[in-house]
Amino acid sequence: MHFDPRVQRALEEAGLDADAVADASDRVAELVARDAGRLREFFDGDGVYYSDMEMAHSAASVQEHASADVDLFTHGSDLRGYLSLDGWGVPVEGGRILREDDGGATAVVELSLGDTVNDRVRFAREREEL
């Protein structure tokens, strides 16, 4: 079960039986795994990436990264991993797809980055998307 006890109780009080709560929990895990796959695909290309990350050595609102790669794993509703940018890296906890382009391809994503950044950061393949 991927819901904490309070969420499970609330779902049961809302009228869901134990099987329905278990089905919802399984669906959450499926959606997290799907998003992890889409995030991997987004970071699986050559070329430049752009972010709205605040960086100490830059006054720019949009940062340019010559390279990016992400290694993610999921467990239930958790999505974690590691993001490498231009030769340095940071832990990832959580991520989501924010926008798709007209063709259905992922255009903008957001990751929660851990120590050294400690912020939610948006990434795009096109500067204008940010």
N, CA, C and O of each residue as an XYZ file, in Angstrom:
520
protein
N       0.845     -1.178      0.000
C       0.000      0.000      0.000
C       0.889      1.239      0.000
O       1.834      1.332      0.783
N       0.585      2.182     -0.874
C       1.418      3.367     -1.017
C       0.811      4.599     -0.366
O       1.393      5.682     -0.423
N      -0.358      4.442      0.255
C      -0.967      5.552      0.968
C      -0.591      5.459      2.436
O      -0.532      4.370      3.008
N      -0.338      6.609      3.037
C      -0.091      6.576      4.470
C      -1.409      6.277      5.190
O      -2.473      6.364      4.578
N      -1.355      5.931      6.465
C      -2.572      5.530      7.182
C      -3.688      6.579      7.168
O      -4.864      6.218      7.105
N      -3.342      7.872      7.225
C      -4.373      8.915      7.192
C      -5.101      8.935      5.860
O      -6.326      9.048      5.815
N      -4.339      8.824      4.767
C      -4.955      8.830      3.441
C      -5.825      7.586      3.272
O      -6.933      7.674      2.744
N      -5.337      6.440      3.710
C      -6.133      5.215      3.625
C      -7.451      5.371      4.381
O      -8.512      4.996      3.882
N      -7.372      5.919      5.573
C      -8.595      6.109      6.369
C      -9.556      7.067      5.681
O     -10.761      6.821      5.639
N      -9.020      8.168      5.136
C      -9.873      9.139      4.443
C     -10.558      8.506      3.236
O     -11.736      8.763      2.987
N      -9.834      7.687      2.492
C     -10.426      7.023      1.332
C     -11.514      6.043      1.764
O     -12.562      5.944      1.125
N     -11.262      5.337      2.832
C     -12.276      4.406      3.348
C     -13.497      5.161      3.871
O     -14.630      4.727      3.660
N     -13.275      6.291      4.552
C     -14.391      7.102      5.031
C     -15.183      7.725      3.887
O     -16.367      8.030      4.031
N     -14.518      7.910      2.753
C     -15.194      8.454      1.572
C     -15.994      7.380      0.839
O     -16.670      7.664     -0.149
N     -15.909      6.145      1.331
C     -16.737      5.093      0.759
C     -16.004      4.032     -0.030
O     -16.637      3.121     -0.564
N     -14.699      4.121     -0.121
C     -13.954      3.094     -0.849
C     -13.693      1.895      0.063
O     -13.308      2.054      1.221
N     -13.907      0.702     -0.474
C     -13.590     -0.478      0.322
C     -12.100     -0.783      0.182
O     -11.402     -0.139     -0.600
N     -11.623     -1.752      0.930
C     -10.191     -2.077      0.953
C      -9.659     -2.426     -0.430
O      -8.537     -2.052     -0.770
N     -10.450     -3.143     -1.236
C     -10.004     -3.491     -2.588
C      -9.864     -2.250     -3.462
O      -8.916     -2.146     -4.241
N     -10.790     -1.316     -3.342
C     -10.728     -0.082     -4.131
C      -9.528      0.767     -3.716
O      -8.874      1.377     -4.562
N      -9.240      0.805     -2.423
C      -8.069      1.545     -1.940
C      -6.799      0.893     -2.481
O      -5.879      1.590     -2.908
N      -6.743     -0.429     -2.466
C      -5.570     -1.140     -3.000
C      -5.426     -0.889     -4.504
O      -4.312     -0.710     -4.995
N      -6.550     -0.875     -5.241
C      -6.513     -0.587     -6.674
C      -5.995      0.830     -6.927
O      -5.187      1.043     -7.832
N      -6.455      1.793     -6.134
C      -5.990      3.174     -6.281
C      -4.497      3.268     -5.991
O      -3.771      3.985     -6.679
N      -4.045      2.552     -4.983
C      -2.632      2.537     -4.647
C      -1.798      1.978     -5.801
O      -0.746      2.522     -6.138
N      -2.272      0.903     -6.394
C      -1.571      0.323     -7.545
C      -1.537      1.296     -8.719
O      -0.540      1.385     -9.436
N      -2.631      2.019     -8.905
C      -2.699      2.988    -10.009
C      -1.708      4.124     -9.792
O      -1.073      4.584    -10.741
N      -1.570      4.580     -8.549
C      -0.578      5.613     -8.242
C       0.812      5.122     -8.638
O       1.568      5.858     -9.272
N       1.154      3.900     -8.276
C       2.460      3.342     -8.614
C       2.655      3.269    -10.127
O       3.747      3.549    -10.622
N       1.612      2.899    -10.865
C       1.693      2.851    -12.327
C       1.959      4.234    -12.907
O       2.790      4.381    -13.803
N       1.254      5.254    -12.400
C       1.424      6.615    -12.910
C       2.805      7.175    -12.601
O       3.387      7.887    -13.419
N       3.329      6.856    -11.425
C       4.677      7.294    -11.074
C       5.700      6.632    -12.002
O       6.620      7.295    -12.480
N       5.547      5.346    -12.256
C       6.459      4.635    -13.163
C       6.373      5.205    -14.578
O       7.393      5.344    -15.252
N       5.163      5.535    -15.031
C       4.991      6.136    -16.357
C       5.702      7.485    -16.438
O       6.409      7.763    -17.408
N       5.512      8.325    -15.412
C       6.177      9.626    -15.416
C       7.689      9.478    -15.366
O       8.403     10.245    -16.012
N       8.193      8.501    -14.609
C       9.642      8.270    -14.568
C      10.158      7.916    -15.957
O      11.221      8.387    -16.361
N       9.419      7.097    -16.686
C       9.807      6.760    -18.055
C       9.822      7.971    -18.964
O      10.732      8.134    -19.777
N       8.827      8.813    -18.829
C       8.779     10.031    -19.650
C       9.898     10.994    -19.288
O      10.455     11.651    -20.167
N      10.235     11.088    -18.005
C      11.352     11.936    -17.594
C      12.668     11.398    -18.137
O      13.521     12.170    -18.575
N      12.840     10.071    -18.111
C      14.053      9.469    -18.693
C      14.152      9.794    -20.175
O      15.223     10.154    -20.664
N      13.037      9.668    -20.892
C      13.023      9.988    -22.323
C      13.390     11.447    -22.564
O      14.153     11.754    -23.480
N      12.856     12.335    -21.755
C      13.137     13.760    -21.900
C      14.636     14.038    -21.804
O      15.173     14.826    -22.582
N      15.306     13.398    -20.856
C      16.741     13.622    -20.637
C      17.615     12.662    -21.434
O      18.818     12.581    -21.184
N      17.042     11.938    -22.382
C      17.772     10.918    -23.122
C      18.227     11.406    -24.495
O      18.397     10.593    -25.403
N      18.422     12.671    -24.663
C      18.846     13.166    -25.965
C      20.093     14.011    -25.862
O      20.415     14.552    -24.804
N      20.791     14.115    -26.981
C      21.946     15.008    -27.037
C      21.437     16.431    -27.210
O      20.299     16.661    -27.619
N      22.291     17.356    -26.894
C      21.950     18.752    -27.104
C      21.767     19.498    -25.800
O      21.977     18.964    -24.711
N      21.378     20.725    -25.943
C      21.289     21.663    -24.832
C      19.969     21.500    -24.080
O      18.931     21.198    -24.669
N      20.037     21.706    -22.768
C      18.866     21.767    -21.894
C      18.866     23.128    -21.234
O      19.925     23.718    -21.018
N      17.692     23.628    -20.915
C      17.549     24.913    -20.243
C      16.818     24.696    -18.924
O      15.958     23.822    -18.813
N      17.171     25.505    -17.925
C      16.494     25.388    -16.633
C      16.289     26.769    -16.020
O      16.907     27.753    -16.427
N      15.398     26.810    -15.023
C      15.200     28.041    -14.260
C      15.914     27.957    -12.907
O      15.528     28.625    -11.948
N      16.954     27.131    -12.845
C      17.718     26.937    -11.615
C      18.470     28.220    -11.253
O      19.098     28.848    -12.105
N      18.395     28.595     -9.980
C      19.197     29.712     -9.502
C      20.612     29.213     -9.271
O      20.832     28.208     -8.595
N      21.569     29.935     -9.846
C      22.960     29.524     -9.706
C      23.771     30.700     -9.171
O      23.578     31.844     -9.585
N      24.674     30.403     -8.253
C      25.459     31.436     -7.594
C      26.318     32.234     -8.570
O      26.550     33.423     -8.351
N      26.783     31.619     -9.617
C      27.697     32.286    -10.536
C      26.988     32.885    -11.753
O      27.646     33.249    -12.728
N      25.658     32.993    -11.708
C      24.923     33.507    -12.861
C      23.757     34.374    -12.409
O      23.026     34.025    -11.482
N      23.598     35.510    -13.078
C      22.460     36.390    -12.815
C      21.313     36.113    -13.788
O      20.249     36.723    -13.684
N      21.525     35.203    -14.725
C      20.505     34.896    -15.730
C      19.335     34.152    -15.103
O      19.516     33.375    -14.166
N      18.131     34.393    -15.623
C      16.946     33.693    -15.115
C      16.801     32.315    -15.747
O      16.125     31.443    -15.200
N      17.442     32.117    -16.909
C      17.427     30.824    -17.588
C      18.867     30.363    -17.759
O      19.704     31.078    -18.310
N      19.138     29.156    -17.275
C      20.476     28.574    -17.376
C      20.541     27.636    -18.574
O      19.557     26.976    -18.908
N      21.692     27.579    -19.212
C      21.913     26.665    -20.333
C      22.863     25.561    -19.879
O      23.929     25.826    -19.325
N      22.453     24.316    -20.127
C      23.263     23.154    -19.743
C      23.624     22.394    -21.017
O      22.744     21.972    -21.768
N      24.914     22.225    -21.252
C      25.375     21.560    -22.475
C      24.998     20.091    -22.495
O      24.844     19.499    -23.563
N      24.850     19.502    -21.315
C      24.480     18.089    -21.252
C      23.664     17.834    -19.991
O      23.788     18.547    -18.994
N      22.823     16.799    -20.056
C      22.024     16.398    -18.902
C      21.694     14.918    -19.044
O      21.487     14.410    -20.146
N      21.651     14.248    -17.911
C      21.288     12.836    -17.894
C      20.640     12.549    -16.548
O      21.051     13.099    -15.527
N      19.637     11.695    -16.545
C      18.952     11.374    -15.300
C      18.889      9.863    -15.130
O      18.659      9.124    -16.086
N      19.095      9.424    -13.908
C      18.968      8.018    -13.535
C      17.901      7.964    -12.451
O      18.120      8.459    -11.345
N      16.751      7.371    -12.751
C      15.617      7.370    -11.831
C      15.182      5.961    -11.477
O      15.354      5.026    -12.259
N      14.618      5.824    -10.289
C      13.957      4.584     -9.907
C      12.683      4.945     -9.169
O      12.550      6.051     -8.644
N      11.754      4.014     -9.131
C      10.493      4.249     -8.432
C      10.259      3.128     -7.432
O      10.737      2.005     -7.593
N       9.518      3.470     -6.409
C       9.051      2.488     -5.433
C       7.711      3.006     -4.939
O       7.650      3.960     -4.165
N       6.648      2.375     -5.390
C       5.315      2.855     -5.031
C       5.108      4.258     -5.556
O       5.188      4.494     -6.761
N       4.843      5.186     -4.661
C       4.602      6.560     -5.074
C       5.878      7.401     -5.058
O       5.825      8.591     -5.366
N       7.017      6.813     -4.709
C       8.285      7.543     -4.658
C       8.994      7.493     -5.996
O       9.051      6.451     -6.649
N       9.531      8.632     -6.393
C      10.365      8.736     -7.583
C      11.650      9.408     -7.119
O      11.626     10.540     -6.636
N      12.767      8.710     -7.265
C      14.059      9.222     -6.803
C      15.138      8.892     -7.828
O      14.951      8.050     -8.707
N      16.253      9.567     -7.694
C      17.359      9.274     -8.574
C      18.448     10.316     -8.494
O      18.685     10.920     -7.447
N      19.116     10.519     -9.634
C      20.260     11.414     -9.703
C      20.270     12.096    -11.061
O      20.098     11.448    -12.093
N      20.471     13.404    -11.055
C      20.559     14.198    -12.282
C      21.991     14.672    -12.450
O      22.569     15.257    -11.534
N      22.567     14.420    -13.626
C      23.905     14.914    -13.952
C      23.763     16.046    -14.955
O      23.095     15.909    -15.980
N      24.400     17.161    -14.644
C      24.384     18.339    -15.517
C      25.804     18.832    -15.719
O      26.478     19.191    -14.754
N      26.261     18.855    -16.947
C      27.550     19.475    -17.270
C      28.682     19.018    -16.344
O      29.539     19.822    -15.977
N      28.692     17.741    -15.967
C      29.791     17.219    -15.171
C      29.597     17.281    -13.664
O      30.490     16.858    -12.930
N      28.493     17.779    -13.178
C      28.190     17.728    -11.744
C      26.798     17.143    -11.586
O      26.044     17.050    -12.555
N      26.459     16.754    -10.380
C      25.178     16.102    -10.217
C      24.507     16.428     -8.903
O      25.098     17.013     -7.995
N      23.238     16.025     -8.833
C      22.428     16.327     -7.668
C      21.350     15.246     -7.520
O      20.830     14.753     -8.522
N      21.011     14.875     -6.282
C      19.925     13.910     -6.088
C      18.581     14.488     -6.529
O      18.350     15.695     -6.460
N      17.709     13.603     -6.978
C      16.353     13.971     -7.402
C      15.365     13.251     -6.498
O      15.511     12.059     -6.229
N      14.367     13.976     -6.036
C      13.260     13.383     -5.276
C      11.968     13.942     -5.848
O      11.564     15.054     -5.509
N      11.337     13.192     -6.692
C      10.080     13.653     -7.281
C      10.308     14.370     -8.597
O      11.345     14.999     -8.813
N       9.343     14.266     -9.452
C       9.389     14.938    -10.735
C       8.046     14.831    -11.404
O       7.257     13.934    -11.108
N       7.792     15.749    -12.305
C       6.520     15.705    -13.022
C       6.643     16.366    -14.382
O       7.525     17.189    -14.625
N       5.735     15.981    -15.255
C       5.636     16.561    -16.588
C       4.747     17.791    -16.463
O       3.613     17.690    -15.996
N       5.248     18.945    -16.872
C       4.449     20.167    -16.780
C       3.733     20.510    -18.075
O       2.607     21.007    -18.061
N       4.395     20.242    -19.198
C       3.793     20.643    -20.472
C       4.300     19.760    -21.593
O       5.453     19.327    -21.602
N       3.403     19.502    -22.546
C       3.761     18.779    -23.763
C       3.646     19.735    -24.940
O       2.900     20.712    -24.879
N       4.385     19.455    -26.013
C       4.247     20.278    -27.208
C       3.055     19.794    -28.028
O       2.371     18.853    -27.626
N       2.803     20.415    -29.154
C       1.639     20.075    -29.985
C       1.656     18.630    -30.466
O       0.601     18.052    -30.729
N       2.834     18.047    -30.583
C       2.950     16.662    -31.031
C       2.875     15.646    -29.909
O       2.992     14.446    -30.157
N       2.681     16.104    -28.675
C       2.579     15.199    -27.547
C       3.900     14.877    -26.880
O       3.936     14.108    -25.920
N       5.000     15.457    -27.378
C       6.305     15.225    -26.755
C       6.431     16.096    -25.509
O       5.866     17.187    -25.437
N       7.174     15.602    -24.543
C       7.381     16.346    -23.303
C       8.195     17.593    -23.605
O       9.282     17.508    -24.175
N       7.666     18.758    -23.221
C       8.330     20.028    -23.491
C       8.948     20.639    -22.244
O      10.024     21.233    -22.316
N       8.279     20.503    -21.092
C       8.784     21.079    -19.840
C       8.541     20.083    -18.708
O       7.449     19.533    -18.565
N       9.584     19.866    -17.910
C       9.472     18.998    -16.744
C       9.921     19.770    -15.509
O      10.580     20.805    -15.606
N       9.549     19.243    -14.351
C       9.984     19.843    -13.096
C      10.502     18.731    -12.200
O       9.858     17.694    -12.044
N      11.674     18.959    -11.613
C      12.278     18.002    -10.700
C      12.520     18.685     -9.358
O      12.822     19.877     -9.308
N      12.388     17.933     -8.283
C      12.792     18.416     -6.960
C      14.228     17.969     -6.761
O      14.511     16.776     -6.651
N      15.127     18.933     -6.717
C      16.550     18.633     -6.593
C      16.984     18.756     -5.143
O      16.548     19.658     -4.428
N      17.839     17.853     -4.719
C      18.263     17.768     -3.329
C      19.427     18.665     -2.987
O      19.575     19.760     -3.529
N      20.260     18.174     -2.068
C      21.373     18.952     -1.523
C      22.177     19.650     -2.610
O      22.362     19.125     -3.708
N      22.627     20.793     -2.293
C      23.338     21.789     -3.099
C      22.381     22.661     -3.892
O      22.735     23.788     -4.238
N      21.182     22.180     -4.193
C      20.193     23.003     -4.894
C      18.970     23.234     -4.001
O      18.563     24.375     -3.788
N      18.394     22.162     -3.487
C      17.239     22.226     -2.587
C      16.117     23.106     -3.132
O      15.698     24.069     -2.490
N      15.642     22.762     -4.317
C      14.587     23.552     -4.945
C      13.920     22.717     -6.025
O      14.464     21.717     -6.492
N      12.721     23.156     -6.409
C      12.051     22.573     -7.575
C      12.545     23.358     -8.784
O      12.522     24.588     -8.784
N      12.988     22.649     -9.809
C      13.591     23.287    -10.974
C      12.908     22.784    -12.231
O      12.700     21.583    -12.403
N      12.559     23.721    -13.110
C      11.955     23.359    -14.395
C      13.051     23.240    -15.454
O      14.028     23.988    -15.448
N      12.862     22.271    -16.372
C      13.790     22.026    -17.467
C      13.016     21.985    -18.777
O      11.882     21.510    -18.824
N      13.644     22.489    -19.848
C      13.052     22.462    -21.173
C      14.149     22.255    -22.199
O      15.322     22.510    -21.925
N      13.768     21.792    -23.385
C      14.736     21.647    -24.477
C      14.810     22.924    -25.298
O      15.763     23.119    -26.052
N      13.814     23.801    -25.161
C      13.789     25.082    -25.857
C      13.731     26.209    -24.831
O      12.895     26.173    -23.928
N      14.590     27.195    -24.951
C      14.642     28.311    -24.014
C      13.281     28.993    -23.862
O      12.896     29.371    -22.756
N      12.559     29.148    -24.963
C      11.279     29.858    -24.951
C      10.214     29.153    -24.104
O       9.256     29.786    -23.662
N      10.377     27.859    -23.881
C       9.406     27.088    -23.114
C       9.398     27.467    -21.632
O       8.404     27.253    -20.939
N      10.514     28.033    -21.147
C      10.586     28.421    -19.740
C      10.030     29.811    -19.561
O      10.000     30.325    -18.443
